[in-house]
Every structure is written in structure tokens, then in C-alpha cells.
Amino acid sequence: MEKFNRALRGYDPDEVNKFLDQIISQVEKMVAEIKEKDKLLNTLKDENESLKDKITHYENLESTLNRAILMSQKTSDKMRQAATLESETILNNAKENANRILNEALMRAEKTELEANMLKRNINIFKRRLKDIIEAQLEVVSEIEKVEL
């Protein structure tokens, strides 16, 4: 606390005025500092609001991206299922076609084998008949030779 010298009718007015000037100067400094801090606080509040808005924007963007990823995963799963189903269908059709072709080939082979067996029998029958005819002709020739002599 400041001590003032005594003068006529109280304290020395010059000292009191100097002291008051010092106090006014200090109070003005404090008010300026408070105003500066208030400006800084307002600036920080504005920046904080701006950052909150950006965070909200990025959170919305993240949510949208997550939904897009989820949708692409679902679409990918559906495409994979469809491709699997289609490949199974194609494979089943190929197996059916292979079985049909194999059955047709077996039937043709059987038919060809039957035809070959029939041809062998016909050839054997033809050979036997031809042999019989030749033998009959030989007998006729033998008889003709007996008769002429």
C-alpha cells in the first residue's frame, strides 16, 4: 500500500495524483489486456466453431463413405452369388450335354457294332451259299465229265 506524505489539509495532492495516474495507467493496461484476451477468446471461439463445422462435415463424409462401402460390398456379394449360380448352371448344362453326347456316341457305337455283326453274318451266309453254288457247279462239271466219256 502506498504511503503519502502529509501536507496542509491532508495528503500531498501531487503524490496522490501521481499515484492515481499510476493506478489509471495500470487499470488501462489491464483493460487493454482484457480486451486483447477477449479478442483472442472470440477468435478461438470462431476457430472452434469452424473446426466443429469441419468435423461435422467430415463425419458426414465418413458416414457417406461407409454407406458407399457397405453398398459396394453388398453389390459385390450379389455379383459373386450370381456368378456362382451362373457357373453352376453352365457346368450343369455342360454335364448334361456331355452325357447326351456320350449316350449318342454309345448308341451309334452299338448301332455300328450291330451293323458290323450283321455284315459278318451276311458275308458268312454269302460265302456259304457261294461255296454251295460252286460245289454244285463242280458236281455238275464232274457229272458232265462222266457223261462225255
C-alpha positions as CSV (number, residue, x, y, z in Angstrom):
1,M,0.0,0.0,0.0
2,E,1.2,3.4,-0.9
3,K,2.0,5.9,1.9
4,F,1.6,9.6,1.2
5,N,3.3,12.5,2.8
6,R,1.1,14.8,4.7
7,A,0.5,18.3,3.6
8,L,-1.7,21.1,4.6
9,R,-5.2,19.9,4.8
10,G,-4.4,16.2,4.2
11,Y,-2.2,14.4,1.8
12,D,0.1,15.9,-0.8
13,P,-2.1,16.3,-3.9
14,D,0.8,15.8,-6.4
15,E,1.7,12.5,-4.8
16,V,-1.9,11.4,-4.8
17,N,-2.4,12.5,-8.4
18,K,0.8,10.6,-9.4
19,F,-0.4,7.6,-7.6
20,L,-3.9,7.9,-9.2
21,D,-2.1,8.3,-12.6
22,Q,-0.2,5.1,-12.0
23,I,-3.4,3.3,-11.0
24,I,-5.2,4.6,-14.0
25,S,-2.3,3.5,-16.2
26,Q,-2.3,0.1,-14.7
27,V,-6.1,-0.2,-15.0
28,E,-5.9,0.9,-18.6
29,K,-3.2,-1.7,-19.2
30,M,-5.4,-4.3,-17.5
31,V,-8.5,-3.2,-19.6
32,A,-6.4,-3.4,-22.8
33,E,-5.1,-6.8,-21.8
34,I,-8.6,-7.9,-21.0
35,K,-9.8,-6.6,-24.4
36,E,-6.9,-8.3,-26.1
37,K,-7.7,-11.6,-24.3
38,D,-11.4,-11.1,-25.2
39,K,-10.5,-10.7,-28.9
40,L,-8.3,-13.8,-28.7
41,L,-11.1,-15.7,-26.9
42,N,-13.6,-14.6,-29.6
43,T,-11.1,-15.6,-32.3
44,L,-10.6,-19.0,-30.6
45,K,-14.4,-19.4,-30.3
46,D,-14.8,-18.6,-34.1
47,E,-12.0,-21.1,-34.9
48,N,-13.6,-23.7,-32.6
49,E,-16.9,-23.2,-34.4
50,S,-15.2,-23.5,-37.7
51,L,-13.4,-26.7,-36.6
52,K,-16.7,-28.1,-35.2
53,D,-18.3,-27.4,-38.7
54,K,-15.4,-29.2,-40.4
55,I,-15.6,-32.1,-38.0
56,T,-19.4,-32.4,-38.7
57,H,-18.7,-32.2,-42.4
58,Y,-16.0,-34.9,-42.2
59,E,-18.2,-37.1,-40.0
60,N,-21.0,-36.8,-42.7
61,L,-18.5,-37.6,-45.4
62,E,-17.2,-40.6,-43.4
63,S,-20.8,-41.8,-42.9
64,T,-21.5,-41.4,-46.6
65,L,-18.3,-43.3,-47.5
66,N,-19.2,-46.1,-45.0
67,R,-22.6,-46.4,-46.6
68,A,-21.0,-46.5,-50.1
69,I,-18.5,-49.2,-49.0
70,L,-21.4,-51.2,-47.5
71,M,-23.4,-50.9,-50.7
72,S,-20.4,-51.9,-52.8
73,Q,-19.8,-54.9,-50.5
74,K,-23.5,-56.0,-50.9
75,T,-23.3,-55.5,-54.6
76,S,-20.1,-57.4,-54.8
77,D,-21.7,-60.3,-52.8
78,K,-24.7,-60.3,-55.1
79,M,-22.5,-60.3,-58.2
80,R,-20.4,-63.2,-56.7
81,Q,-23.6,-65.1,-55.9
82,A,-24.9,-64.5,-59.4
83,A,-21.6,-65.6,-61.0
84,T,-21.6,-68.7,-58.8
85,L,-25.1,-69.5,-59.8
86,E,-24.4,-68.9,-63.5
87,S,-21.2,-71.0,-63.3
88,E,-23.2,-73.8,-61.7
89,T,-25.8,-73.6,-64.4
90,I,-23.2,-73.6,-67.1
91,L,-21.4,-76.5,-65.5
92,N,-24.7,-78.5,-65.2
93,N,-25.6,-77.7,-68.8
94,A,-22.1,-78.8,-69.9
95,K,-22.5,-82.1,-67.9
96,E,-25.9,-82.7,-69.4
97,N,-24.6,-82.0,-72.9
98,A,-21.6,-84.3,-72.3
99,N,-23.9,-87.1,-71.0
100,R,-26.2,-86.6,-74.1
101,I,-23.2,-86.7,-76.4
102,L,-21.8,-89.7,-74.7
103,N,-25.1,-91.5,-74.8
104,E,-25.5,-90.7,-78.5
105,A,-21.9,-91.9,-79.2
106,L,-22.6,-95.1,-77.3
107,M,-25.9,-95.6,-79.3
108,R,-24.0,-95.0,-82.5
109,A,-21.3,-97.4,-81.5
110,E,-23.9,-100.1,-80.6
111,K,-25.7,-99.5,-83.9
112,T,-22.4,-99.7,-85.8
113,E,-21.4,-102.9,-84.0
114,L,-24.8,-104.4,-84.8
115,E,-24.4,-103.4,-88.4
116,A,-20.9,-104.9,-88.5
117,N,-22.2,-108.1,-87.0
118,M,-25.0,-108.2,-89.5
119,L,-22.5,-107.7,-92.3
120,K,-20.3,-110.5,-91.0
121,R,-23.3,-112.8,-90.8
122,N,-24.4,-111.8,-94.3
123,I,-20.8,-112.3,-95.6
124,N,-20.7,-115.7,-93.9
125,I,-24.1,-116.6,-95.4
126,F,-22.9,-115.3,-98.8
127,K,-19.7,-117.4,-98.6
128,R,-21.6,-120.5,-97.6
129,R,-24.1,-120.0,-100.4
130,L,-21.3,-119.2,-102.9
131,K,-19.4,-122.3,-101.7
132,D,-22.6,-124.4,-102.1
133,I,-23.1,-123.0,-105.6
134,I,-19.5,-123.6,-106.5
135,E,-19.7,-127.1,-105.1
136,A,-22.9,-127.7,-107.0
137,Q,-21.3,-126.4,-110.2
138,L,-18.3,-128.6,-109.6
139,E,-20.6,-131.6,-109.2
140,V,-22.3,-130.6,-112.4
141,V,-18.9,-130.4,-114.1
142,S,-18.0,-133.7,-112.7
143,E,-21.2,-135.2,-113.9
144,I,-20.6,-133.7,-117.3
145,E,-17.2,-135.2,-117.5
146,K,-18.6,-138.6,-116.6
147,V,-21.2,-138.4,-119.2
148,E,-19.0,-137.5,-122.1
149,L,-16.5,-140.1,-121.5
